[in-house]
Amino acid sequence: MIRAELIGIEQLSDDAGLHPQLVRRLVALGLIEPRGGTATAPLFRRADAALLARAVRLRRDLGLNFAGAVLASELLARIDELEARLRARPPRTGRQNKVITWTRTS
């Protein structure tokens, strides 16, 4: 199994295009969780930057508070995961697995 690269909060904030203090606030709200490191120097997956950027866009574009943006981000990530699982399933006999994409990931 390939281990995902872990990065510090400074690199994570750079990748997400956010201030490190905002990243710390989103971490405290539970949007992402450290995958290693220590309490004073947590490490995160590089892919977590996209989740952070999505939450901030939801807050900005839809006027959600941070808790709402976190919840919406989690639900959108779950939808992305379920859509990917549906695409990966072999088609059933006589029927085709058609996945209607409801979310835009970029």
C-alpha positions in Angstrom: 0.0 0.0 0.0 1.3 3.4 -0.9 1.4 5.8 2.0 0.1 9.3 1.4 2.5 12.1 1.8 1.9 14.0 5.1 2.5 17.7 5.3 2.6 20.3 8.0 0.0 23.0 8.6 2.0 25.7 6.8 2.3 23.6 3.6 -1.3 22.6 3.9 -2.4 26.3 4.2 -0.3 27.2 1.1 -1.8 24.3 -0.9 -5.3 25.4 0.0 -4.6 29.1 -0.5 -5.6 29.9 3.1 -4.1 31.6 6.1 -2.7 29.1 8.6 -4.9 30.5 11.4 -8.0 29.8 9.3 -6.7 26.2 8.6 -6.3 25.8 12.4 -9.9 27.0 13.0 -11.2 24.5 10.4 -9.2 21.7 12.0 -10.7 22.6 15.4 -14.2 22.4 13.8 -13.4 18.9 12.6 -13.3 19.4 8.9 -10.0 17.5 8.7 -8.0 15.5 11.2 -4.3 15.1 11.6 -2.9 11.8 10.2 0.3 12.0 12.2 2.8 14.2 13.9 2.3 15.7 17.4 -0.3 17.9 19.1 2.0 20.9 18.5 3.0 19.9 15.0 0.2 17.9 13.4 0.6 16.4 9.9 -2.2 16.2 7.3 -2.8 14.5 4.0 -2.0 16.7 1.0 -5.5 16.0 -0.4 -7.0 17.7 2.7 -6.1 21.1 1.1 -9.0 20.6 -1.4 -11.5 19.9 1.4 -10.4 23.1 3.2 -10.7 25.2 0.0 -14.1 23.7 -0.7 -15.4 24.7 2.8 -14.1 28.2 2.4 -15.8 28.5 -1.0 -19.1 27.2 0.4 -18.8 29.8 3.2 -18.1 32.6 0.8 -20.4 31.7 -2.1 -23.4 30.4 -0.1 -23.1 32.5 3.1 -22.8 29.4 5.3 -21.2 29.7 8.7 -18.1 27.5 9.3 -20.1 24.7 10.9 -22.5 24.6 7.9 -19.6 24.7 5.5 -17.9 21.8 7.3 -21.1 19.8 7.2 -21.7 20.6 3.5 -18.1 19.7 2.7 -18.5 16.3 4.5 -21.7 15.6 2.6 -20.2 16.5 -0.7 -17.1 14.3 0.0 -19.4 11.4 0.8 -21.4 12.0 -2.4 -18.1 12.0 -4.4 -17.1 8.7 -2.7 -20.5 7.1 -3.4 -20.4 8.2 -7.1 -16.9 6.7 -7.5 -18.0 3.4 -5.9 -21.0 3.3 -8.3 -18.7 3.9 -11.3 -16.4 1.2 -10.2 -19.1 -1.5 -9.9 -19.4 -3.9 -12.8 -22.6 -3.3 -14.8 -25.6 -5.5 -13.9 -26.9 -7.8 -16.7 -29.3 -6.0 -19.0 -28.8 -2.7 -17.2 -26.1 -0.2 -17.2 -24.8 1.6 -14.1 -25.5 5.2 -14.9 -24.2 7.7 -12.4 -25.7 11.1 -12.4 -23.1 13.5 -11.1 -24.6 16.1 -8.8 -21.4 17.7 -7.7 -18.6 19.6 -9.3 -15.2 18.8 -7.8 -13.3 21.7 -9.2 
